[in-house]
């Protein structure tokens, strides 16, 4: 019986990874246009960070889906926390405008929702994987 939690984790990581790859590519393409209003960090550095995280998240999602082991939960949880630390470091260092800083409350709520979703789905996957399987015996 296939559980839904591993599929949702895979989809979450792939969507988040593809979004980061898109964000990274766009930062390279839009860099010259946004040069006057660029954040404190160079857009090519940000693009590289986002592309790196995008590839990593897609790889982690697929790898943990294929090898459902006890360590998969730790990898998923740790990667989600380190990803959010990276994003918040970029926000703290790179946000210069008052508008960007005004969105920190919303971003904090989204961070909590993302981490909660990852940990809930990871716990659900782990509990289903370790639960004893019921054998249907017909006599």
Steps between C-alpha positions, in 0.01 A plus 500: 500500500641836398471785745429855394762669721808391300337619179413835654857541627635418155266752336581765763875462451478490120275808482721689744812391312360603161386834644853565627655403167260738325582776748872445445474505121285812509751679722765451231266609220349797683823618668575780254143630516491495880851642550382842629270339759708190576519366854817523706616163369612462139223343290740248345589377851131473588433320172772247573368441851145447375602270215716298741215465748257416221713212373566384857132502597392306191780249564417465869131452427561232237773330704291478817197381303699221336676389819245519775723434799518625857757759394272651235301686763813656645622602155166658410469683832860622503485616139178693566653675802829582324308625194293733716812622681655581163189686384480700823871584486447634148205704626692642795803592291339581168174682572557874483153632424238566763248312284712182506551532874126553542438152358701324769187423706337324206826322420528380859150350482587328170824368650314352797238344268769352274700352789182372664390333177839335447518371857137380502536316170835356607353375829200356316726322252718363779205376705349325198834343407558359849141392567449124493328388184169331536474164336167399363457127559203336349432145609 
